Amino acid sequence: MADLTVRIGSLVLKNPLMSASGCFGYGLEYAGIVDLSSLGAVVVKGLFLEEREGHPPPRVVETPSGLLNAIGLQGIGARRFVREKLPELRRLNAVVVVNVCGTTIDEYAEVSRILSDAEGVAALELNISCPNVREGGIQFGSDLASAGAVVAAVRKVTPLPIFPKLTPNVTSVAAFARAAEENGADAVSLVNTFLAMVVDVERRRPVLSNGMGGLSGPAIRPIAVRMVYECAQQVRIPVIGMGGIASARDALEFLIAGASAVQVGTANFVDPLIWTALAAGIEDYMIRHGIARLADLVGTLERGR
């Protein structure tokens, strides 16, 4: 058998497959059909300090080869998560990565502190890239100094591995990856969704209540692979890749381009049992190509024909 283990900072995952925040709920929603302990990690939906309602419907609309959402980071808040969700995730032996949100740098730090004090949280993913909220989120992820400041503030309050989640809605994602590394990040995850719009032509109004939302799904995969490759060339810390993965071949593109692990999001809505096929497909590829360890596959892209 091929060795699928992955090391990200001090965190060792049994395989490179992680759920993407926002597309897997708090993990427990899938627990009846997916063995959460079989995943490399479960990345739960974003948490602010307090509960949050999100945007009113309609909040989701399909597009060709993709999905547009403007959920608005609805969530139960950090304390309720620790009290109501985390004990069951521990019981199910899930490796839990929590997506941390904030409207201020202090809120990012406080949420991170609360989660770091809770038993069963393995790492923190810093959401500095949500394109469909007007405060926090992308306001930090689209400014280099602000992005670095969030990472630095969280680094001071937690010993856990931290992964800033980067937005593709900037000129150079690699510059933000470097800023994250310089301020103490253990890895970077990318990409979040692309800012987009769908119009109801009969009403001549946006379909989503928020007007704009984030585009995910297979439509964005080639752009995401390119951005992962660019970032992997610029930083020494691991890169966690995501964006439109729907098959083992898709995941392999990211790994070969330089991602140490991958996250799967929109595909969960199409096939919640995708995880077994992904792991088997990656392992089969490694055996066919004589690659014993996943680490020996990461970043092996050769330039030219």
C-alpha positions in Angstrom: 0.0 0.0 0.0 1.1 3.5 -0.7 1.8 5.9 2.2 -0.8 8.6 2.0 0.1 10.4 5.2 0.7 14.2 5.2 2.5 16.4 7.6 1.3 20.0 7.9 3.3 21.8 10.6 2.9 19.7 13.8 -0.2 18.0 12.4 0.0 14.5 10.8 -3.0 13.5 8.6 -3.6 9.9 7.6 -4.4 11.1 4.0 -4.5 14.4 2.1 -8.3 14.6 1.9 -10.0 17.3 3.8 -13.6 18.6 3.7 -13.9 22.3 2.6 -15.3 24.7 5.1 -18.9 25.7 4.4 -19.6 22.6 2.3 -19.6 20.0 5.0 -21.5 21.7 7.8 -20.0 20.9 11.2 -19.1 17.4 10.0 -21.9 15.8 12.0 -24.4 16.4 9.2 -22.5 13.8 7.2 -21.7 11.5 10.0 -24.5 9.1 9.2 -23.0 8.3 5.7 -19.3 9.2 6.0 -16.8 7.7 8.4 -15.4 11.1 9.6 -12.3 9.3 11.0 -11.4 8.1 7.4 -10.8 11.7 6.2 -7.5 13.4 6.7 -9.4 16.2 8.4 -12.9 17.7 8.8 -12.8 21.4 8.2 -16.0 22.8 9.8 -17.9 25.8 8.7 -16.8 29.3 9.7 -17.2 30.5 13.3 -17.4 34.0 14.6 -17.3 34.8 18.3 -21.1 35.0 18.4 -24.0 33.4 16.5 -24.6 34.8 13.0 -27.7 34.6 10.8 -26.1 35.1 7.4 -27.9 36.5 4.4 -31.6 36.0 3.6 -32.5 33.6 0.8 -32.1 33.1 -2.0 -28.5 32.3 -1.1 -27.5 29.6 -3.6 -27.8 29.3 -7.4 -26.4 26.8 -9.8 -24.3 27.9 -12.8 -22.7 25.8 -15.7 -20.1 23.6 -14.0 -20.4 25.5 -10.8 -22.3 26.8 -7.8 -22.8 30.4 -6.7 -23.4 31.0 -3.0 -23.9 34.0 -0.7 -24.6 32.3 2.7 -23.0 35.1 4.6 -21.1 32.9 7.0 -24.1 31.8 9.0 -22.9 30.0 12.1 -23.6 29.1 15.8 -20.5 30.9 17.2 -17.4 29.5 18.8 -18.7 28.8 22.3 -21.8 26.9 21.1 -19.6 24.8 18.7 -17.3 23.9 21.6 -20.2 23.0 23.8 -22.6 21.3 21.3 -20.6 19.9 18.3 -17.0 19.2 19.4 -17.8 16.4 21.9 -19.5 14.3 19.2 -16.7 15.0 16.7 -14.2 13.8 19.3 -16.3 10.7 19.9 -16.2 10.0 16.2 -12.4 10.4 16.1 -12.5 13.2 13.5 -9.5 15.3 13.0 -11.1 18.7 13.4 -9.9 21.9 11.7 -12.0 24.9 12.6 -12.5 27.8 10.1 -12.1 31.0 12.1 -13.9 34.2 11.1 -13.8 37.7 12.5 -14.9 41.3 11.9 -11.8 42.6 13.7 -8.3 41.3 14.4 -9.2 41.0 18.0 -12.2 38.8 17.2 -10.0 36.4 15.2 -7.6 36.2 18.1 -10.4 35.6 20.7 -12.1 32.9 18.6 -8.7 31.2 18.1 -8.0 31.4 21.9 -11.4 29.8 22.8 -10.9 27.0 20.2 -7.3 26.4 21.3 -8.4 25.8 24.9 -11.0 23.2 23.7 -10.1 19.5 23.6 -10.3 18.1 20.1 -9.4 21.0 17.8 -6.3 20.0 15.7 -5.8 23.2 13.7 -7.3 26.6 12.8 -8.0 27.8 9.2 -8.2 31.6 9.2 -11.0 32.8 6.9 -9.6 36.0 5.5 -11.2 35.5 2.1 -15.0 35.2 2.1 -16.2 37.3 -0.9 -19.8 37.7 0.1 -19.6 39.5 3.5 -19.1 43.3 3.8 -17.2 43.2 7.0 -14.2 41.1 8.0 -13.4 38.3 5.6 -12.2 39.6 2.3 -11.3 43.1 3.8 -8.4 41.3 5.5 -7.6 38.9 2.7 -7.3 41.6 0.1 -4.8 43.8 1.9 -1.3 42.5 2.5 -0.7 44.3 5.8 -4.1 43.3 7.2 -3.7 39.7 6.2 -0.3 39.5 7.9 -1.6 41.2 11.0 -4.4 38.7 11.4 -1.9 35.8 11.2 0.5 37.4 13.6 -2.3 38.1 16.1 -3.6 34.5 16.0 0.0 33.1 16.2 0.4 34.9 19.6 -2.6 33.2 21.2 -2.4 29.6 19.9 0.1 26.7 19.7 -2.1 25.0 17.1 -1.2 24.9 13.4 -2.8 27.9 11.5 -3.7 28.0 7.8 -4.9 31.3 6.4 -7.4 30.7 3.6 -6.5 32.9 0.7 -8.8 34.7 -1.7 -8.3 34.4 -5.5 -9.8 37.9 -5.9 -6.4 39.7 -5.8 -3.7 40.4 -8.3 -1.1 38.1 -6.7 -2.2 35.2 -4.4 1.5 34.3 -4.0 2.2 37.6 -2.3 -0.4 36.9 0.3 1.0 33.4 0.8 4.4 34.9 1.5 2.9 37.4 4.0 1.2 34.5 5.8 4.4 32.6 6.0 6.4 35.6 7.3 3.9 36.1 10.1 3.9 32.6 11.4 1.4 30.5 9.3 2.1 26.8 9.3 0.4 26.4 5.8 -1.9 28.3 3.5 -5.1 27.0 2.0 -6.4 28.2 -1.4 -8.5 29.1 -3.2 -11.7 30.4 -1.7 -14.5 31.2 -4.1 -14.4 33.7 -7.0 -16.6 36.8 -6.7 -19.4 36.4 -9.2 -23.0 37.3 -10.1 -26.0 35.6 -11.7 -28.8 37.9 -13.1 -32.5 37.1 -13.4 -33.1 38.5 -16.9 -36.9 38.6 -16.5 -36.8 40.7 -13.3 -33.5 42.3 -14.2 -32.2 41.8 -10.7 -29.5 39.6 -9.2 -30.7 36.1 -8.3 -28.9 36.2 -4.9 -30.3 38.4 -2.2 -26.7 39.7 -1.6 -26.3 40.6 -5.3 -23.0 38.8 -5.6 -21.6 35.6 -4.3 -18.8 33.1 -4.5 -18.3 30.8 -7.4 -17.1 27.3 -6.7 -17.2 23.9 -8.5 -15.4 22.5 -11.6 -15.6 25.8 -13.4 -12.8 27.3 -11.2 -10.5 24.3 -11.0 -7.9 25.2 -13.7 -7.5 28.7 -12.2 -7.2 27.3 -8.7 -4.5 24.8 -9.9 -2.5 27.6 -11.4 -2.7 29.6 -8.2 -1.7 26.7 -6.1 1.3 26.1 -8.3 2.3 29.8 -8.1 2.1 29.8 -4.3 4.0 26.5 -3.9 6.8 28.1 -5.9 7.0 31.0 -3.5 6.7 29.6 0.0 8.4 26.8 2.0 5.3 26.0 4.1 2.7 23.5 2.8 -0.1 24.6 0.5 -3.6 23.1 0.9 -5.3 23.2 -2.5 -9.0 23.4 -3.4 -11.4 24.4 -6.1 -13.6 22.2 -8.1 -12.2 18.8 -7.1 -14.7 16.1 -8.2 -12.4 13.1 -8.9 -9.1 11.6 -8.0 -7.6 12.9 -11.2 -8.7 16.4 -10.1 -7.0 16.0 -6.7 -3.9 14.7 -8.4 -3.6 17.9 -10.5 -3.4 19.9 -7.3 -0.9 17.5 -5.6 1.4 17.4 -8.6 1.2 21.2 -8.9 2.4 21.5 -5.3 -0.4 21.0 -2.9 0.4 18.8 0.1 -3.3 18.2 0.8 -6.6 19.0 -0.8 -10.0 20.1 0.3 -13.3 19.0 -1.4 -16.3 21.2 -1.2 -19.0 21.5 -3.8 -18.7 17.9 -4.9 -20.1 16.9 -1.5 -23.5 18.1 -2.6 -23.4 15.9 -5.7 -21.8 12.8 -4.2 -21.4 12.7 -0.4 -19.7 9.3 -0.7 -16.9 10.7 -2.9 -14.2 10.2 -0.3 -13.6 6.5 -0.8 -13.2 6.9 -4.5 -10.8 9.8 -4.1 -8.5 7.9 -1.7 -8.5 4.8 -3.8 -7.8 6.7 -7.0 -4.9 8.5 -5.5 -3.4 5.3 -4.1 -3.9 3.5 -7.4 -2.1 6.3 -9.3 0.9 6.1 -6.8 1.1 2.3 -7.1 1.0 2.5 -11.0 3.7 5.1 -11.0 5.9 3.4 -8.4 5.5 6.3 -5.9 5.8 5.0 -2.3 5.0 8.2 -0.4 2.6 11.0 -1.1 5.3 13.5 -0.2 7.3 12.2 -3.2 4.4 13.1 -5.5 3.8 16.6 -4.3 5.2 19.4 -6.5 6.5 17.0 -9.2 5.1 19.1 -12.1 7.6 19.3 -15.0 7.5 22.4 -17.1 7.3 22.1 -20.9 6.1 19.2 -23.1 
